[in-house]
Amino acid sequence: MECGGEPPAVDHDKWRLYEAYNELHGLAQEFDTPFDAPAVLVVGHQTDGKSALVEALMGFQFNHVGGGTKTRRPITLHMKYDPDCEAPICHLVSDDDPTVAHQKSLHEIQAFIEAENLRLESESSQFSAKEITIRVEYKYCPNLTIIDTPGLIAPAPGGKNRVLQGQARAVESLVRAKMQHKEFIILCLEDCSDWSNATTRRVVMQIDPELSRTVIVSTKLDTKIPQFARSSDVEVFLLPPSCALDGIILGDSPFFTSVPSGRVGSGHDSVYKTNDEFKEAIALREKEDVTLLEEKLCRPLAEKEKVRIGVSKLRTFLEELLQKRYMDSVPLIISLLDKEYRSTTRKLNEIDQELSNLDEVTLKEKGRAFHDLFLTKLSLLLKGTVVAPPDKFGETLQDERINGGAFVGTNGHQFPQKLIPNAGMRLYGGAQYHRAMAEFRFVVGGVKCPPITREEIVNACGVEDIHDGANYSRTACVIAVAKARDTFEPYLHQLGSRLLHILKRLLPISVYLLQKDGEYLSGHQVFLNRVSSAFNNFAESTEKACREKCMEDLVSTTRYVSWSLHNKNRSGLRHFLDSFCGSDQPIMGGNLGSGGLSQDSTFRSLSNERQDNKPRPDVKLSQLASGVDSSSCIQGTEARLVDLLDCTLWNRRLAPSSERIVHALVQQIFHGIREYFLASAELKFNCFLLMPVVDKLPVLLREDLESAFESELDTVFDITNLVHSLSQRKRDAEVELRRIKKLKEKFRVVHQQLILQQSKPDIKTGESDTK
């Protein structure tokens, strides 16, 4: 179709085809239905002449063009050839209601686009993926659907250009998303005279690496021709080698276009008074480009070269290509419309069924059934299942620590993840609960008694109410229970927080399983929110009650020291005291193991504190208890007891032996508390947090449900709003169904006409096209 002359006749069947596809594109946009309507997607950098080329293809000016970013929303143009339209008739589709289109003048459309650009320019996002949709009918308009996208930006590097770099990423992301549509033909604009510079192709080839659905256009040809000094350069530019384009492009080679500058209007800065003058200038520019190229080449252009020069040649190629895509896609579109019609019909029947089931008895039955199914899914998750995808619902130990809290000691350190079984696996439900308990055992079981200072020992001695001697056993108890309480209480709160997080995660996973099995109560959001709230409240209150029980145990075991509990038994305590009979190696405060004092400690150290020159043989305390009949042994022991009392009871000076005894006792008591706390906490959380989910939650949920059914059924199901919502959904579905049915009939008629055309005998040969 030449820009300056009358277009060739287009038969009525093709009009129907284009009209049907335009409606199909609108239906896909409005209802988000999976219809792939072919269209031309224009992609290029800023100042590549992208919007100007779109205007030249249409035959009239309407857009906001110029330097910088002038397109901030994609513009979809449904162009339809109409021989009776002497001037363009444009309809702007409403942003609020896509079914409504308002007729606008070209000036009004241009003003709307400029206003949208200014609005987005002042916003933080700067760009929007929502399309501006314009329907155009015109006698010089090709039958095309063209989508003009925002121009790609190539910002300079450096920190001062961060804003522009952010805009560049936003535009590229928007354009890439549009190019993902496989049915779109990509019109890739390159403003360069050397094909090795792949500016726009770099982005396009990330989506279409072989350029199999891409048409390459070199814009601003009139400015490039004077740059070539030799005819050989022009030859390579017009017909680049296949290796230079990195793919097999549509049309086999690039197209070359020139669009004369200047706007249409009546102002003093307007170059053209009418769109007819603009079309004539395009046609004249095309002829001049051919003439200049022939002068540079010193030969006339071949026919295969001429069909690549000019806007009119590009428009004819795109129209024929799109028409072929339309015709090839008709059978598939009919099949898709049939499928969508059945789907919408089924959706409409489901809505009708829901509306008919809004009586009191049915709603109660639905609520009770959902209650039972929900509890079944909870039980399944605790017992173990693989139905829910781990990549969506599972958590690694690192994720769990971030979302549910970590076990952190008083020193601020966390237990290394690699030492915890299954740390890298994405778990949920019972498996995740078990891993959290295992980590708790690892962490708390490895806790050592915090360091003990001499000042703490002296302060803990105090003064008795009947004598001023030092009671180091009491001192050890005071220190041990204080340090145990400070050490283990944070772990108790951390365990509660972690397990509560794991239990609360069961809710969304259960909902997923219900949806997967078609057992979810869609549309009853108020009821579902009530069930969710009841479950979360139960989990929180149960965790709090369980933690308080554990806290009572910790308080009791750190308030009163029972040697049979804290040191296990009397023989253990005696064995601990016997450990003083080894060699007299010093003990470093705070570095003792759980076994108490070293076997190298001796009573000799007690004597050496008073008499360094009188070594005596070692005698164990157990020998005193066994009644050994040896006078020398008894005398030596009695002397040592006097020394021991002198050093530990009558003497306020904190001797090394006294310090060692306190250290050893504190270690022994602390580790006894740790073992009891660990076993008690694990048992209580299993009994009073995990088990209530199994045996108490069903009863409480059912009671809450029945109570709500009796007193506030309308509130539980929000019947009034539900009826309104379902009625609106029904109206939308009915509208969609009518539009699909209408479209389906249109495409069936087009399909039948195409079959008839193919079966008609050829006038020249007398044979049908199908042979």
PyMOL commands that set and color helices and strands:
alter all, ss='L'
color gray80, all
select helices_A, chain A and resi 12-31+50-58+106-122+159-179+199-207+221-227+231-238+242-245+275-297+303-306+311-356+360-383+390-393+397-404+417-419+429-445+454-461+472-504+506-516+525-557+563-566+570-581+603-608+621-625+631-648+656-695+697-711+713-717+719-759
alter helices_A, ss='H'
color red, helices_A
select strands_A, chain A and resi 39-43+75-81+89-93+101-104+132-138+144-148+184-190+214-218+255-256
alter strands_A, ss='S'
color yellow, strands_A
deselect
rebuild
show_as cartoon
